[in-house]
Amino acid sequence: MGFQLNPDVGAALAVMAGPNAPPPIPVGDVDTRRIVLDQIFRTASATLEPINGVDVKDIHIEAQDGHKLLARWYTSTVHPAPGSAVLYSHGGGYIALSLEVYDHIIKNYVAHTGVPILAVEYSLAPEVRAPVPVQDVYSGLQYLHSNATSLGIDPTRIAIMGDSAGGGLTAALAHYNKLQPQPLPIKKQILIYPMLDDTNTNPSSPTHTSIAPFLLWTMDDNITAWGALLGKQTAASDSVPTIHAPARSTVAEAQGLPPAYIDVGELDLFREEDLQYASLLGRAGVSCEFHLVPGVPHAFEAVAPGSEVSKSVMARRFAVLREL
């Protein structure tokens, strides 16, 4: 018996798609993907209740090249400050989305856990190429450590977190930080269906063909995104370093990384690379809590936030944040 889509998620997808499915977006078309992804996330957020009890402050952080990065500091006005904090990187295939679109998602984590979150508006591809995005989020990590006292946080309890491309960026940040002369303490890396492998671009692979009908982030999307981040001639070549695509990591490179949490849907294009990365971390002696969620595609909790499977997974993520 083949894979089965969770019925609640399937029903939500049917509503989202409407009666007329849009035509596939051509490989390489970044602009249209930006528009479509932005519309999907804005439409999904518009159906949700506003989140109260979270204060948001815009700040500007100096990037490594000297330009100013917009960042947002989210704190609870209801829960007492726990002393921990999270650096969050949003999804969007390295090519799309923004802090504005992710506002509700980040507020939701803060409202349910009380853990403050710093989110950085990192530079997108193809306007920049790797490693600029990971350097941008590293600037956010530096900011949290440099300002820990004024922010009321314990620098030994700072975690890094992200979803999809943001999850890949978070994994890359753990490697990038390790390579610095004085690595900054990272309590945990929380990787939500992370995008890790630039070589996951073969439409004929058994993994792809078995779940192709269920994919929300498609192989064409993946080819486009990695080509934008790395350059079409570089993506999937032998010259891609781990800080650009963490699936390239060796066991030796992974040794000493922070403990990890990973969850991914069974019907997600990133399933196999995430399974393999969790295994790599284990072989490197890095503690990794891994969850494979049956019957759900990429970004299932955004598609069907009211479903039991989404509630269950979100509760688990909230618990991970509270334990920091």
Secondary structure as a PSIPRED ss2 file (coil, helix, strand):
# PSIPRED VFORMAT (PSIPRED V4.0)

   1 M C   1.000  0.000  0.000
   2 G C   1.000  0.000  0.000
   3 F C   1.000  0.000  0.000
   4 Q C   1.000  0.000  0.000
   5 L C   1.000  0.000  0.000
   6 N C   1.000  0.000  0.000
   7 P H   0.000  1.000  0.000
   8 D H   0.000  1.000  0.000
   9 V H   0.000  1.000  0.000
  10 G H   0.000  1.000  0.000
  11 A H   0.000  1.000  0.000
  12 A H   0.000  1.000  0.000
  13 L H   0.000  1.000  0.000
  14 A H   0.000  1.000  0.000
  15 V H   0.000  1.000  0.000
  16 M H   0.000  1.000  0.000
  17 A H   0.000  1.000  0.000
  18 G C   1.000  0.000  0.000
  19 P C   1.000  0.000  0.000
  20 N C   1.000  0.000  0.000
  21 A C   1.000  0.000  0.000
  22 P C   1.000  0.000  0.000
  23 P C   1.000  0.000  0.000
  24 P C   1.000  0.000  0.000
  25 I C   1.000  0.000  0.000
  26 P C   1.000  0.000  0.000
  27 V C   1.000  0.000  0.000
  28 G C   1.000  0.000  0.000
  29 D C   1.000  0.000  0.000
  30 V H   0.000  1.000  0.000
  31 D H   0.000  1.000  0.000
  32 T H   0.000  1.000  0.000
  33 R H   0.000  1.000  0.000
  34 R H   0.000  1.000  0.000
  35 I H   0.000  1.000  0.000
  36 V H   0.000  1.000  0.000
  37 L H   0.000  1.000  0.000
  38 D H   0.000  1.000  0.000
  39 Q H   0.000  1.000  0.000
  40 I H   0.000  1.000  0.000
  41 F H   0.000  1.000  0.000
  42 R H   0.000  1.000  0.000
  43 T H   0.000  1.000  0.000
  44 A H   0.000  1.000  0.000
  45 S H   0.000  1.000  0.000
  46 A H   0.000  1.000  0.000
  47 T C   1.000  0.000  0.000
  48 L C   1.000  0.000  0.000
  49 E C   1.000  0.000  0.000
  50 P C   1.000  0.000  0.000
  51 I C   1.000  0.000  0.000
  52 N C   1.000  0.000  0.000
  53 G C   1.000  0.000  0.000
  54 V E   0.000  0.000  1.000
  55 D E   0.000  0.000  1.000
  56 V E   0.000  0.000  1.000
  57 K E   0.000  0.000  1.000
  58 D E   0.000  0.000  1.000
  59 I E   0.000  0.000  1.000
  60 H E   0.000  0.000  1.000
  61 I E   0.000  0.000  1.000
  62 E E   0.000  0.000  1.000
  63 A C   1.000  0.000  0.000
  64 Q C   1.000  0.000  0.000
  65 D C   1.000  0.000  0.000
  66 G C   1.000  0.000  0.000
  67 H C   1.000  0.000  0.000
  68 K E   0.000  0.000  1.000
  69 L E   0.000  0.000  1.000
  70 L E   0.000  0.000  1.000
  71 A E   0.000  0.000  1.000
  72 R E   0.000  0.000  1.000
  73 W E   0.000  0.000  1.000
  74 Y E   0.000  0.000  1.000
  75 T E   0.000  0.000  1.000
  76 S E   0.000  0.000  1.000
  77 T C   1.000  0.000  0.000
  78 V C   1.000  0.000  0.000
  79 H C   1.000  0.000  0.000
  80 P C   1.000  0.000  0.000
  81 A C   1.000  0.000  0.000
  82 P C   1.000  0.000  0.000
  83 G C   1.000  0.000  0.000
  84 S C   1.000  0.000  0.000
  85 A E   0.000  0.000  1.000
  86 V E   0.000  0.000  1.000
  87 L E   0.000  0.000  1.000
  88 Y E   0.000  0.000  1.000
  89 S E   0.000  0.000  1.000
  90 H C   1.000  0.000  0.000
  91 G C   1.000  0.000  0.000
  92 G C   1.000  0.000  0.000
  93 G C   1.000  0.000  0.000
  94 Y C   1.000  0.000  0.000
  95 I C   1.000  0.000  0.000
  96 A C   1.000  0.000  0.000
  97 L C   1.000  0.000  0.000
  98 S C   1.000  0.000  0.000
  99 L C   1.000  0.000  0.000
 100 E C   1.000  0.000  0.000
 101 V C   1.000  0.000  0.000
 102 Y C   1.000  0.000  0.000
 103 D H   0.000  1.000  0.000
 104 H H   0.000  1.000  0.000
 105 I H   0.000  1.000  0.000
 106 I H   0.000  1.000  0.000
 107 K H   0.000  1.000  0.000
 108 N H   0.000  1.000  0.000
 109 Y H   0.000  1.000  0.000
 110 V H   0.000  1.000  0.000
 111 A H   0.000  1.000  0.000
 112 H H   0.000  1.000  0.000
 113 T H   0.000  1.000  0.000
 114 G C   1.000  0.000  0.000
 115 V C   1.000  0.000  0.000
 116 P C   1.000  0.000  0.000
 117 I E   0.000  0.000  1.000
 118 L E   0.000  0.000  1.000
 119 A E   0.000  0.000  1.000
 120 V E   0.000  0.000  1.000
 121 E C   1.000  0.000  0.000
 122 Y C   1.000  0.000  0.000
 123 S C   1.000  0.000  0.000
 124 L C   1.000  0.000  0.000
 125 A C   1.000  0.000  0.000
 126 P C   1.000  0.000  0.000
 127 E C   1.000  0.000  0.000
 128 V C   1.000  0.000  0.000
 129 R C   1.000  0.000  0.000
 130 A C   1.000  0.000  0.000
 131 P C   1.000  0.000  0.000
 132 V H   0.000  1.000  0.000
 133 P H   0.000  1.000  0.000
 134 V H   0.000  1.000  0.000
 135 Q H   0.000  1.000  0.000
 136 D H   0.000  1.000  0.000
 137 V H   0.000  1.000  0.000
 138 Y H   0.000  1.000  0.000
 139 S H   0.000  1.000  0.000
 140 G H   0.000  1.000  0.000
 141 L H   0.000  1.000  0.000
 142 Q H   0.000  1.000  0.000
 143 Y H   0.000  1.000  0.000
 144 L H   0.000  1.000  0.000
 145 H H   0.000  1.000  0.000
 146 S H   0.000  1.000  0.000
 147 N C   1.000  0.000  0.000
 148 A H   0.000  1.000  0.000
 149 T H   0.000  1.000  0.000
 150 S H   0.000  1.000  0.000
 151 L H   0.000  1.000  0.000
 152 G C   1.000  0.000  0.000
 153 I C   1.000  0.000  0.000
 154 D C   1.000  0.000  0.000
 155 P H   0.000  1.000  0.000
 156 T H   0.000  1.000  0.000
 157 R H   0.000  1.000  0.000
 158 I E   0.000  0.000  1.000
 159 A E   0.000  0.000  1.000
 160 I E   0.000  0.000  1.000
 161 M E   0.000  0.000  1.000
 162 G E   0.000  0.000  1.000
 163 D E   0.000  0.000  1.000
 164 S C   1.000  0.000  0.000
 165 A H   0.000  1.000  0.000
 166 G H   0.000  1.000  0.000
 167 G H   0.000  1.000  0.000
 168 G H   0.000  1.000  0.000
 169 L H   0.000  1.000  0.000
 170 T H   0.000  1.000  0.000
 171 A H   0.000  1.000  0.000
 172 A H   0.000  1.000  0.000
 173 L H   0.000  1.000  0.000
 174 A H   0.000  1.000  0.000
 175 H H   0.000  1.000  0.000
 176 Y H   0.000  1.000  0.000
 177 N H   0.000  1.000  0.000
 178 K H   0.000  1.000  0.000
 179 L C   1.000  0.000  0.000
 180 Q C   1.000  0.000  0.000
 181 P C   1.000  0.000  0.000
 182 Q C   1.000  0.000  0.000
 183 P C   1.000  0.000  0.000
 184 L C   1.000  0.000  0.000
 185 P C   1.000  0.000  0.000
 186 I C   1.000  0.000  0.000
 187 K C   1.000  0.000  0.000
 188 K C   1.000  0.000  0.000
 189 Q E   0.000  0.000  1.000
 190 I E   0.000  0.000  1.000
 191 L E   0.000  0.000  1.000
 192 I E   0.000  0.000  1.000
 193 Y C   1.000  0.000  0.000
 194 P C   1.000  0.000  0.000
 195 M C   1.000  0.000  0.000
 196 L C   1.000  0.000  0.000
 197 D C   1.000  0.000  0.000
 198 D C   1.000  0.000  0.000
 199 T C   1.000  0.000  0.000
 200 N C   1.000  0.000  0.000
 201 T C   1.000  0.000  0.000
 202 N C   1.000  0.000  0.000
 203 P C   1.000  0.000  0.000
 204 S C   1.000  0.000  0.000
 205 S C   1.000  0.000  0.000
 206 P H   0.000  1.000  0.000
 207 T H   0.000  1.000  0.000
 208 H H   0.000  1.000  0.000
 209 T H   0.000  1.000  0.000
 210 S H   0.000  1.000  0.000
 211 I H   0.000  1.000  0.000
 212 A H   0.000  1.000  0.000
 213 P H   0.000  1.000  0.000
 214 F H   0.000  1.000  0.000
 215 L C   1.000  0.000  0.000
 216 L C   1.000  0.000  0.000
 217 W C   1.000  0.000  0.000
 218 T C   1.000  0.000  0.000
 219 M H   0.000  1.000  0.000
 220 D H   0.000  1.000  0.000
 221 D H   0.000  1.000  0.000
 222 N H   0.000  1.000  0.000
 223 I H   0.000  1.000  0.000
 224 T H   0.000  1.000  0.000
 225 A H   0.000  1.000  0.000
 226 W H   0.000  1.000  0.000
 227 G H   0.000  1.000  0.000
 228 A H   0.000  1.000  0.000
 229 L H   0.000  1.000  0.000
 230 L H   0.000  1.000  0.000
 231 G C   1.000  0.000  0.000
 232 K C   1.000  0.000  0.000
 233 Q C   1.000  0.000  0.000
 234 T C   1.000  0.000  0.000
 235 A C   1.000  0.000  0.000
 236 A C   1.000  0.000  0.000
 237 S C   1.000  0.000  0.000
 238 D C   1.000  0.000  0.000
 239 S C   1.000  0.000  0.000
 240 V C   1.000  0.000  0.000
 241 P C   1.000  0.000  0.000
 242 T C   1.000  0.000  0.000
 243 I C   1.000  0.000  0.000
 244 H C   1.000  0.000  0.000
 245 A C   1.000  0.000  0.000
 246 P H   0.000  1.000  0.000
 247 A H   0.000  1.000  0.000
 248 R H   0.000  1.000  0.000
 249 S C   1.000  0.000  0.000
 250 T C   1.000  0.000  0.000
 251 V H   0.000  1.000  0.000
 252 A H   0.000  1.000  0.000
 253 E H   0.000  1.000  0.000
 254 A H   0.000  1.000  0.000
 255 Q C   1.000  0.000  0.000
 256 G C   1.000  0.000  0.000
 257 L C   1.000  0.000  0.000
 258 P C   1.000  0.000  0.000
 259 P C   1.000  0.000  0.000
 260 A E   0.000  0.000  1.000
 261 Y E   0.000  0.000  1.000
 262 I E   0.000  0.000  1.000
 263 D E   0.000  0.000  1.000
 264 V E   0.000  0.000  1.000
 265 G E   0.000  0.000  1.000
 266 E E   0.000  0.000  1.000
 267 L E   0.000  0.000  1.000
 268 D C   1.000  0.000  0.000
 269 L C   1.000  0.000  0.000
 270 F C   1.000  0.000  0.000
 271 R H   0.000  1.000  0.000
 272 E H   0.000  1.000  0.000
 273 E H   0.000  1.000  0.000
 274 D H   0.000  1.000  0.000
 275 L H   0.000  1.000  0.000
 276 Q H   0.000  1.000  0.000
 277 Y H   0.000  1.000  0.000
 278 A H   0.000  1.000  0.000
 279 S H   0.000  1.000  0.000
 280 L H   0.000  1.000  0.000
 281 L H   0.000  1.000  0.000
 282 G H   0.000  1.000  0.000
 283 R H   0.000  1.000  0.000
 284 A C   1.000  0.000  0.000
 285 G C   1.000  0.000  0.000
 286 V C   1.000  0.000  0.000
 287 S C   1.000  0.000  0.000
 288 C E   0.000  0.000  1.000
 289 E E   0.000  0.000  1.000
 290 F E   0.000  0.000  1.000
 291 H E   0.000  0.000  1.000
 292 L E   0.000  0.000  1.000
 293 V E   0.000  0.000  1.000
 294 P E   0.000  0.000  1.000
 295 G E   0.000  0.000  1.000
 296 V E   0.000  0.000  1.000
 297 P E   0.000  0.000  1.000
 298 H C   1.000  0.000  0.000
 299 A C   1.000  0.000  0.000
 300 F H   0.000  1.000  0.000
 301 E H   0.000  1.000  0.000
 302 A H   0.000  1.000  0.000
 303 V H   0.000  1.000  0.000
 304 A C   1.000  0.000  0.000
 305 P C   1.000  0.000  0.000
 306 G C   1.000  0.000  0.000
 307 S C   1.000  0.000  0.000
 308 E H   0.000  1.000  0.000
 309 V H   0.000  1.000  0.000
 310 S H   0.000  1.000  0.000
 311 K H   0.000  1.000  0.000
 312 S H   0.000  1.000  0.000
 313 V H   0.000  1.000  0.000
 314 M H   0.000  1.000  0.000
 315 A H   0.000  1.000  0.000
 316 R H   0.000  1.000  0.000
 317 R H   0.000  1.000  0.000
 318 F H   0.000  1.000  0.000
 319 A H   0.000  1.000  0.000
 320 V H   0.000  1.000  0.000
 321 L H   0.000  1.000  0.000
 322 R H   0.000  1.000  0.000
 323 E C   1.000  0.000  0.000
 324 L C   1.000  0.000  0.000
